[in-house]
């Protein structure tokens, strides 16, 4: 499964109501929702905005809360679920470096935890091409030290530990031999759980595998296949997230590349009261005239 397929499967599972940060504290989601609603206030009715690496459209739903007169389109290289909103168009299987829009089409460009996955050297000129002179841009970018990234780093480590182990093979063997001893399987899960004590996903997968063993037969094998596919898919998605998260040097390079087509304001760390580390980088800019 390649990265595009992994993200396609992710958004298919999340559905059209899915967000970029499942499991994140409600305060984080609330702050990001307010941020996008405030950005939307800057535009008049009928303004055209494009959300880049849009996923299932979480940012655009927040934009509409702030300004329900916007004309919104989102693009992503993954296959996407169909939008249920008449104000939102989702276009999947689309590379940001080759956008299907005419020159100077958009009044605004947005992205939340998405644009940093792209090759900005090729995507930047294309974004500048489809933006009107003076078009406003706002990106929320993964911060390498954010609690969101740290949470996903720990989850990725736990999932990879399961994927690298022989747990699924032992489980399939146990399912094929009813009444067999599963002590080694339990011991393998116990070792992973002790190494990753804060990761509930280990217990969740253990419960899913235990259920598949009890089911047995073809249905049990189908359940094992589902667990294995989901494990592979999430490991791929989380690895991409961790690679995309930017430290201070990374965000400086990002802003420098973006400045070839846009006038960038100083990048700011986006902070949440009560958290020591920023939750993201906030990038704001305007298309050069």
N, C-alpha and C positions, 0 to 999 in steps of 0.2 A: 504494500500500500504506500503510494507516494504522498507527499505533503498535501497536494491539492485534494486527493481522494480522502485523506484523513480529515481535512477541514470540511469537505463536503458532507462526510458522514457525521461530523460534529454538529453542523448546522441542521442537518436532517433530524438528528436526535433532539436538538434544542427546540426546533420549530420556530414559527415566525414571531414568537414572543421571547425568544432567547436573547440573553445579554452577553456581554463580553466577559463578565466576571461572576460566573455562578459560584456561590459560596462566599463571596466577599461580604464584609460587614455592611449592614444596611446604610450606615453613615457614609460609606464610600459611594454607593450607588446614588444616594440622595444628593451628595455634593456634585457629582458628575451630571446628574439630571438638571440641577440648578444652573450649572455652568453652561450647558447647552441651551437652556431656555433663555438665559441672559444674552448669549450670542445671537439667538434668533431675533431678539428685540431690535437689533441693529438694521434689519432689513424691512423694506416695504412689502406690501402685498404683491404676490406674483413673482417675487424674486426667486431665481433658480439657484439651487445649491446642489452640489454633488458630495456624497459621503464616500470616501475612498476606503477600500477594504472594509466594507460596511457590515459584513456578517448578515444577521437577520434583521438589521435596521434599528437597533436600540438607540443610536444617536439620533436618527431621524424622528423617532417617536418623541424623544425629548425636545427636539427642535420644534415640533408641532405644538407641544404644550406651551411653548413661549410665543409662537406665532403660527396660527393655523392657516395663514394665507400663503405659506411658502409652497413652492413647487419643487419637490425633492426626488432625487434619483440616487441610488446607491449601486456601486460596482464592487465586485469581489471576484477573485480568480477561482473560488470554489463554486460549485453548484449551489443554488440557494432556494429555499422554500418560497412559494409565491406570497407576495405581500397582500394582506387583506385591506390595507388602507388605500383609498382612492387618491390620496395625496402623496403616496410613496411608490416609486417604481424600483424594483430590484433587478439588477442585471448581473447574472452570474457568469462564470467561466470567462472572465474578462481581465486581461492584464492591464495594470495601471499604466504601463509603458506604451500602451496602444489603445487609447480611449476612443470609443465610437461616437464622438461628439465634434461638432464644428468648432472652428476657432472662436475664441471670445464668447463662449456660450453661457458661462456661469458667473453669478454674482458672488458666490461664496463656495469655499471648499472646506470640508471637515474630515476628521478621522479620529477614531478613538481606539487605541491599542491595535492598530492595523497598518498604518503607513510605514512603520519602522520595519515591517517584514519585507518591504519592497526594496529594489535596487534604486535608490534615489537618484543616482547618476543618470539613469535612463528614464525614470518616472518623473523627475523634477521638470525637465523641459516639456513633457507632455502635459503636466498639470498647468504649467504656465501658458501653454498654447490654448487650452480650453477655458482659461479664466479671462474675464473682461479686465481691461486696465483698471486698477484700483480694487479689484475683487478682494474681499476679506478671506483670510485663511485662519483656521484654528485647528490645531492637532493636540491630542492628548496621547503621550508616548510613554511606553513602559520605562520606568526608572529602575535601574539595576539593583538599587538598595531598597525598593519599596516592600512593604509587608505583603502586598499581593504577589510580587515575584518570589519572595521568600516562601510564602505558603505553597506556591506551585512548584518551587524547587524541591521542597520536602515531599510533596505528593509525587513528583516525577521520580525521585529516588526510591520511594516505596514501590511504585508500580514497576520500575525497572528491576528491582530486586525480585519481584514475583516473576516477571517475564524471563529473567535469566535463570531462574531456578527450574527444577524438574517437577514443580507442583502440578501443573496441568497434566503432564504425562502420568504422574502417579495417580491423579484423580481419575483419568480415563481408564487406567488399569483397574482401579478399585471398582469403578462402575461396571466394567465388563466381567468382574468376578464377585458377584453378590456374596456378602458375608466375609470378604477378605479383611485382613487386618489393615486399618488405616492409621496406625500409630506413627509411621514415618511421615505420612502426609500432615498429620497434626503437628508433629515436631518441626517440619519445614515451615509451616505457617507461624508457629510459635517463635522461631528464630527471626523471621521477617518482622513480626509484631514487636519483638523486643528491640530490634534495631531501629524501628520507626514507631515509637510508642504514641505519638500524637496524630497518627494517620488512621482515621476511621475507615478509610478505603480498604485497608488490609482486612479488617473484620467483614466489610461488605462483600469483598471478593470471596473470602472464606465461606461466608454464608451461601453465596451463589453457587460455589463449587459443591458444597455439601448438599444443596438442593438438587443439583444435576446428578450427583451420585445416587441419591434416593430415587430420582425419576428413572434413571437407567435407560437402556435400549436406545432406539433412534432419537427419541425426544431428548434424552440425556445428552447424546452426542451433539444434537443441534444446540443445546444450551451451552455445552463446552465450546463449540465453535463461536457462539455469540460472545461469550466471555473473552475468548482469545482475541477475536477481532476488535472488541472494545478496548482491550488492554493495549494492543498494538497501536490502535488509532490514537488513544490518549497519550501514550508515550511519545508518539510522533508530534502531536500538537504541542505538548508541553516542552519538548526539546526545542521546537521552533520558537516558542515564547521566550525561553531562557536565552537563546541565541540573539533574539531581537532586542532584548532589554538593554538600554543604553546607560553607561556611566557618564561622568562629566566630559571625558574626552570624546566619547561617542556622540553625545548630543551636540557638542561643539562642531564636530565634523558634519553632523546632520544639518545643523543650521547653516553652516558654511556652504554646503551644496545647495540647499534651498535658496540661499540668497542670490544665486545666479539669475533667478527669475522673479524673486519676491524681495520686498523690503521687510526685513525681519526685525521685530522687537526683541529685546533681550529675553532669552529663554528663562522661564521661572520654574522652580520646583513647586508642584502643587501639593499643599500640605493640608492635613486634616487635624483639627484640634484633638489633642490627647495622644497623637502618634508622633514618635520621635523622627521617623523617616518619612520623606515625601511619598505620596501614593503614585505620582507620575511627574513627567515633565509637561509643561504647558508651552506650546509653540504658537505664536501669533505673528501674522505677517499680512502684507497687502501686495497684490500684483503690481509690478512696476508698470508705469505708464508707457 
